[in-house]
Amino acid sequence: MQTDVAEKILPGGECVVRVDGKSILVANAVPGDILKLNIQGKRRGVLRADIIEIIRPSERRVSPPCPVAAQCGGCAMQFISVENQAEVKSAWVMDAFKSLTDSDTEWIPAHSSEGRYRRRVRWFVGREDGGSFLGFYAPSSHQPVGHADCMVISPELNAVRQLIEKTVNLQDVGSVQAVHLDDGIHIILEADVRPEYTGADQIDGVPLRWWWRDGRRITRPFQKQAPLFHDVLPSGETEIRLMIGPDDFVQGQQQGNRELIRQIQDWAGAVARIADLFCGIGNLSLPLAAATGAQVFGAELNAASVRAASANAKALGIASSFVVANLFDEFDLEPYIGADVLILDPPRRGAKRLCHQISRLLPKKIIMISCDPAAGARDGILLKQHGFKLKALRALDLFPYAGHVETMSLWEPE
């Protein structure tokens, strides 16, 4: 056992503690805590330890609002205030991009965002003497932790979880996903065999649509005739509706997604031609195109998302071309050359290959969304090498209490 002082929280939410000159990561620690630790050994190449005792708590430590915060792995930052979370997450972004900013760079830090509910969730099935339940994995474990009422998801999703536990035979179900949209909730039961269920078609007046996703990742509806659900998004002075299917990706927090879209429209200004790479369903580009009358040229690996983007653009009367392409490999760059704005929203690994191609794409502006600040900064270094300057940087906290921050960056030619 060791007694040491926690130093700083890293992206992901674990805290660094120095022990005999070595860096050890500790969950649920707060900078300034004096801790007694039990070193567990290396996991994913890094030493980690559990807290045995808090000898003296940090002045920044708070009582977690969730009663199972210490056991559940769903939230990594329950032990500091929401205001402190915003400061910590802003520091992650600024630290990652410090070599790319200067006195002219507009900086927008994250702001505290208590009360923002997640609208997308994945529960795992746990077993107990009383039967099966839905919960989130404990840290570094595949053991689900049950919760009576999760504070970070919408009240409707909490009600859906209780409904599923009562009406679905979870014996052969591995996990359940749910997406709460403006006019309904998709519920996806993930199981190798079709589950038995007697679920309702609505809850508290909110329509439900039930799906089964099998081991081959094929998603099938339980009901042949069922409603379509939509996301309502800001588009200039008005709003648009995008149809969202069960296989379509949406940002997990609705209010934050709307902020992200508004920021893109503010930075982009008047545009006629939009290139949207890693386009998804057009969540970022279609609201901008609807507001400006621009054409959209998008690409994405997920074929279902490309079909959804094309269908949404057609419904909105937006001139567009969305294609399936592996953006981590060779693909046809020609449709995306010379765009007024290039929107990049890559997965966690970043967009290294694309950023190497920027001198061929020649956009007038680049707006990049990075879910990992370090990967975003690495991509930013490549943009700088190709003659682009970081004009604005924003930290956006889409997931209060989670060890995650979204990074938005605006780039223009030097």
Sequence and secondary structure as in RCSB ss.txt:
>XXXX:A:sequence
MQTDVAEKILPGGECVVRVDGKSILVANAVPGDILKLNIQGKRRGVLRADIIEIIRPSERRVSPPCPVAAQCGGC
AMQFISVENQAEVKSAWVMDAFKSLTDSDTEWIPAHSSEGRYRRRVRWFVGREDGGSFLGFYAPSSHQPVGHADC
MVISPELNAVRQLIEKTVNLQDVGSVQAVHLDDGIHIILEADVRPEYTGADQIDGVPLRWWWRDGRRITRPFQKQ
APLFHDVLPSGETEIRLMIGPDDFVQGQQQGNRELIRQIQDWAGAVARIADLFCGIGNLSLPLAAATGAQVFGAE
LNAASVRAASANAKALGIASSFVVANLFDEFDLEPYIGADVLILDPPRRGAKRLCHQISRLLPKKIIMISCDPAA
GARDGILLKQHGFKLKALRALDLFPYAGHVETMSLWEPE
>XXXX:A:secstr
 EEEEEEEE TTS EEEEETTEEEEETT  TT EEEEEEEEEETTEEEEEEEEEEE  TTB   SSTTTTT SS 
S TTB HHHHHHHHHHHHHHHHTTT  TTSEEE     TT  B EEEEEEEEETTEEEEEEE TTSS EEE SS 
TTB HHHHHHHHHHHHHB  TTEEEEEEEEETTEEEEEEEESS   B   SEETTEEEEEEEE TT  EEES SS
   EEEEEEETTEEEEEEE TTS   SBHHHHHHHHHHHHHHH S SEEEEET TTTTTHHHHHHHHT EEEEEE
S HHHHHHHHHHHHHHT  EEEEE  TTS    GGGTT SEEEE   TT  HHHHHTHHHH  S EEEEESSHHH
HHHHHHHHHHTTEEEEEEEEE SSTTSS  EEEEEEEE 
